[in-house]
Amino acid sequence: MAVTEPAPAAPPEAHEGILRRQAMRESAARTYARSLPIVPVRARGLTIEGADGRRYLDCLSGAGTLALGHNHPVVLEAIKKVLDSGAPLHVLDLATPVKDAFTTELFATLPREFADDARIQFCGPAGTDAVEAAFKLVRAATGRSGLLAFTGAYHGMTEGALAASGGAEDVRVTRLPFPQDYRCPFGIGGERGAEISARWTESVLDDPKSGTRAPAGMILEPVQGEGGVNPAPDDWMRRMREITASRSIPLIADEVQTGVGRTGAFWAVEHSGIVPDVMVLSKAIGGSLPLAVIVYRSALDTWQPGAHAGTFRGNQLAMAAGTATLAHVRENRLDERAGILGARMLASLRALAGDHPCIGDVRGRGLMIGVELVDPEAAPVGAGREAPPDPVLAVAVQQECLRRGLIVELGGRHSTVVRLLPPLTLTDEQATAVVDRLADAMAAAERSPHRRTATGSIR
């Protein structure tokens, strides 16, 4: 595709006017626009250019959607090919060559034992739609209604997905402790903490007085994303698979953010070697465009025709972009690259902790990285007596990052985890630049004389 010359930056008043009109017209529920007051006009790979002419390294990547970064040539070419072909763009759930190519490529990337006996359901365009479809699927197949979910989870913003994430009440959802090394709910961490979490799960299911009936399914994230970048231990994942399989409880793996190479394996469940009953997929599978599916064991396919549908489940451009993305990641082993580069970035960030006592923990898997910020001068809290989270510092770090041309997201229970989700095409030089800018931003935020701590005092 021809490369066009970049257009000149918009005048500052146009940039400010767009932001002002957005604040006047859009709902109070807007999120990223509040902490990232930029107006993107061009983007390529890791880089975004704003209407004011400033350039940023984008470590948000559309909340993990952009596996290949912005406007990757293979994605643009795939979209252009569909547009030039005259093929219909909106086909509901009809069969098309574009869809056939997508499902073929997707199944080629899945764990073989799973793919050989799987069915796929195209859902609405967002990951939360796929989560709802997964819940409906296992409830229909088992005749049960309850669900098992985990503290710190995030599965979406629709009602059922929000309830499984702990953001809404639902008596059908039983919440279980998610194992963590840092801020372990049992104050132990490590293998012992994960073992207690597993035993807790067994007790809830086997104790006739626990109040939990046999559930329709268990949903978990191999790495909790919005919950603060908490990787599930591989042994614990295997225990959850054993616990659910022995009790005929379908296991749902939410790979919306962890999939397509993000964690150093093509699918995050591959780290532990488990085979779930259902996989929820979205974000990167659409190659930057809206697409969401569930893939599940054929024995669960008890739906009647029309039992689950969605008007925009036949997005041909997303399927074409998704096919190109999946193939590019697979053929170029970008999942392996993410694992190697991610380990290097984790090591660099952990080395910063000696100079920055505000770094409570650095964790992640592949290019899914989190840095938890704390107030080291305040009294310890929690079962493990860790330093308390410092949300004010986290906001300050995010703002200082933006001033230095680095876009990062905040997550975790207290919004104190600086999250890095760079594209899998990240270069060594770019990775170094990201770490350097983040370190500089932390130093600047720590020096701020007006920064208030999480307890309200001023340092």
N, C-alpha and C positions, 0 to 999 in steps of 0.2 A: 504494500500500500504506500502511496506517495506520502512523504513527510512534508507538512506545510510549515511555513515560517510562523513562529509564535506571534500572536497579535500583541500590540502594546497594552500595558496595564491600564485598567480603568482609572479615571481620575479619583483621588481620595474621596471626594464628595459622593461619587457613585457607590463606592465601597460602603461608606457609612450609611448612605441612604437605603441600600439593600438591607443592611442589618437592622436599621430603624424600622423599616416597613415589616420585616419579619417579626420583630418584637410586638408590633402593633396588631398584626393579622393572625399570627399562629397561636395555638393554644398554650396554656400555662404548662402543659405536659411535656413540652419540648425539652430535650435533655442535652445532647451534645452541643447544640447551638449556644447554650448558656456558657459552657466552659471553654468552648473553642470558637471565639468570635471571628471567624474567617469566612471568606466568600470564595470557594474554589472555582477556578475557571479553566484550568488545564491540569493534567496529571499524566505522569508516565512512571511506571515502576514504583519506586519508593517515594517519589517526589510529587508534591502538590504545589501548584502556584496559585496564590490568591489574587483577587481582583486588584489588590493594592500593589501587586508586583512582588510580594515576598514569597520565598520558597520554603517549604517545610519537608522534613523527613517524616513520613506518615507511618507511625507504628501502631495505628488503630486499624488500618486495613479494612474499613467497613465492618468493624467488630469481628474480624476474622474471615470476612467474605472473600477478600481478594488474595487468593493463594498465590497468584502470579503478579501481584501488584496491579497498579492502574494501567489500563489500556495496553495489555501485553499484545504483541503482534499476532500471536496464534489465535487469540480470542477475537481480536478485531477482524481477522481474515475469515474466521468461521462465521461471524455475524454477517459480514459483507457477502459471503457466498450464499447464505440463505436469502438475504434481501435481493440479490441479483437474480436468483433462480425463479422468482415469481411464486414460490411456495406459500401456502397460506400461513399466517402467523398465529391464528387462533383456531384451534381444532378440537376443543374440549378433550375427550379421551380417545379420539380416533387414532388409529395406527398411522404412522408416517415414517418415511425413511429416516428423518431426523431423530424421531423418538427411538426407532429401532437401533440406530447407531449409538444413542446415548445409553440405553439399557444394556446393550452389548458391552460397551466400554466399562460401565459401572460394575456389572457383574464380573468382569475380568479382574477388577481390582479387589473384590471382596474376598475374605477368607474362603478357600475352596470348599471346605466342608459346609459352609453356610450357603454359598452361592449355588451349589448343586441341588439344593432342595428349597429354593426361595421363591417368593412372589414379591411383586412390587406394586405399591399403590401410590399414584400421583395425587398429591393433596393440594390444598391452597398454596399460595406462593411463599408463605413464611414458615420458619421452623416451628413456631408455636402451633400452626395448623397441623403439622405432621405429628407433634406431640399429642394433640387432641385425637387425631386419627389412631395413634398407637393405643391410647386408652380405650377408645371405642372398640378397637380390634380385640384386645385381650378380654374385655368385658363380655363381648359377644361370644368369644370362643370358650370361655370358662364358665359363663353364667354367674360369675361373681362380680362384685362392684368395688370392693376395697382396693387400695393401692398402697405400696410401700415406697417411701421416698426418703431423702436424706437431708439433714440439716446443712444449710449453706448452698443448697441446690438452686439452679436457675434453669427453668425449662420454657419460659415464655410469658406472655402477658395476657393471653386469653384466660377465661375463668378457671378451667380445669388445670391448665399448665401453671397458672399462678398459684393455685392451691397446692400443687405438688412442689412448688418452690418456696412454700412457707409464707406467701404474700396474701393469702386469703384462707378463710376457715372452710374446712370440708371434713366432716366427721368420717368420711370414707378414707381419708389419707392418714396413715400411720407414719410418723416421722421417726427416723432412726439416726443414731450418731454416725457422722462421717469421720473416718480416721484422719488425724492430722499429726504431724510431728510438732509443729508450732501451734500453740493454743489448743492442745489436745483436750477434749472435754473431760478426760479422766486424769489429766495432769501427768501423763506418763509419756505418751508419744511412742514412736518406733514400733517395733514388732509387737510389743506387749499391748500398746494402745489399740493397734489394729485387731489383735486377738480378742480383746475385751469387746470391741465393737461387733465382731462377728458373733461372739457368744451372746451378746445382748440381742442381736437379731434372732438367733435361734430360740432364745428364751421367750421373746415376744410371740413367736409363731407357735411354739410348742406348749406354752403355759395356758391351760384352759381358762385361767382366771385373768389373763392379760387384757382381755377385752378386744383382742384382735382376731377376727375370723380369717379363714383362708382367703387371701387377697387374689384379685384378678391378675396382678403383675407387680413387679418391682422395677422402678426406673432409677438409673444412676448415670452419672457422667464419669468417664474414665479419668478426666481431669476437670475439676470444677473451675469454670471460667469466671463468670461474674461473681462467684462466691469467694474469689481471692486467689485463683490459680493454685488449687490444691490437688496435686496428683494422687490418685488412689493407689495404694501399694499393690503390686502385682499379686502377692500371695492373698491379700484381702479380696481382690477381684475374683480369684479362683475360688475362695471360700463362698463368696456370694453366688457364684455359679453352682457350686455344689449344694448350697442351702436351698436355692430355688428349684434346681432340677429334682432333688430328692423329694420335694413337696409339691411337684407339678405346678409351680408358679412361673409363668413366663417372665423372662428377664429382658428388660428393654434397655438398650444402650443408647443414650443420647449422645450422638456424635455430630451434632449440629456444628459445634465450634472446633472440636478436636479432629475432625476428619480431613481427608485429602492431604496427608503428609504433615500436618501441623505439629504433631508431637514427636516426630522422628520415625514413625511407622505410618503406612498409608492410612490405616484405621487404628485408633488408640487401643482398641481391645486386643490388637495383635501383640502388644507388649506382654500381656499376661497369658496369651494363648487361648483365651476363652472364646466360645462361640455363643453369642446371645440368641434369643428367640426372635427379637425384633431390634432393628437398627433404625434410628431416627436421623435423617440426613437432610441438610439444607446448607445455607451459606455458600461455601466454596464449590459445591457441586454444580451451581448455576453459572460458574465462571464470571461472577459479578452481577448477574441478573437473577430475579426472583425465581426460585425453584425449591420445592420441598417434597420429599418422598419418605415412605417407610418401606423397608425391606424386611420380610419376615418368613419364618418357616411355613411351608405349605400346609401343615396340619392346622394352623391357625386360620386358614382361609375359609372361614365358615360364613362370611358375609353373603347376603342376598344381593342381586343386582340393584344398584342404586342406594345401597346401605350407606355409602360414603361417597361424596362427590365434591366438586369445586369448579366454578366456572373457569378459573384461570390455571387449571392444572395441565394445560396443553401448550405452555409457552415455548414455542419453537426456537426463538432466539436464545432463550436460556439453555435449552437442551443442546443446541449447537455449541454455545460458548462453554457449557459444562463438559461436553465430550472432548473439546479441544484442551480444556484445563486438565481433566483427568488423564488424558493421554500424555500430555506434556510432563506432568508430574511423574507419571509411571515410567515413561521412556527415559527421562533424564535423572531418575532416582532422586528427585528433590526431597523426598521424605528422608532418605539417608543424609542428605546434605543438611536438612533442618536439624537432625539429631546431632550432627557434628558441630555445626555452627552454634546451635543453642547451648550445647555443653560448654563451648568456649566463652560465650557471653555470660553464662551463669558463673563461671569461674572468675571472670573479670569483675562482675558485680559483687560477688562475695568478697573479693579482695578489697573492695571499697569500704566494707563494713568497719575495718580498723580505723579509718579516717573519718567515718561518719557514724557516730553512735546512734543516730536516729534510724539506722537500718536495723530493724528487728529480725528480719528474715529475708532470704532470697531463695526462691523456689521456682520450679517449673519443669517442663518437659519439652524438648525440642524448641521450637520458636513460639512457645507459649510460656511467657516468663512473668513473674510477679516479684515486686520488691515491697515488703510491708514496712511502713514507716511508723515509728513509735516515739513517745516522749521518754527518753532515758532518765530524766531527772524526777519523774513522778513515781509514786509508790507502785510496786508491782500489783497486778490484778490477775484473777483467773486461777484455775486449778493448778496450772504450771508456774504461776507467779511471774509471768512475763511482764515486760514494760507495757503500759497501756497504749492503745492505738492513738495516733495523733492526726485526726482528720483535717485540722487547720493547716498543719504542715504539708499534708498531702496535696491540698488545694494549691498551696504556695509553690510546691515543687512543680505541679502541672502547669501553673502559670509561668514559672521561670523557664520551663521546657519550651513553652510556646514562644517566649521571647527569643529563645535561642534557635528557633526553627525546628522544633521537635514536637510532634503530636503524640501524646500518650493518653491512655484511659485510666480512670480510677475504678477500683472494684473492691470486693471484700465486704464483710459484714458491716464495717464502719467506714467504708469508702476510703481506706487508708493504704490500699495496695496499688502501687503504680504498675500498670499492666503494659507489657510489650507484646504486640502481635504483628511483627513485620512480615512482609511477603516472603515466600520460600525462595524467591530469586535474590534475596539479600546477598550482597558481596561482602568479602572480608573487610574491605575499606569502609563500607557503609555500616557494618556492625560495630567497628571501632568508633566511628563518628557518633553513633547512637549512644554507646556507653559513655563516651567523653562528654557529650552534651547533657546527658542525664546527671553525671557526676558534678558538672559545673552548676547545673540547676539546683541540685541538692545543697551544694556549698552556699550558693546565693540565698536560698530560702532559709538556711540555718543562720546566716548572718543578719537577716532582717531584724532590725531593732524593735519593730512593732508586731512581730509575730506572736500571737497568743497560743498558748498550749491548749490541749484538749480539756484541761481542767479550768481554763479561764485566766490563769496567771500570765504575766508578761515576762518574757526573758529578754 
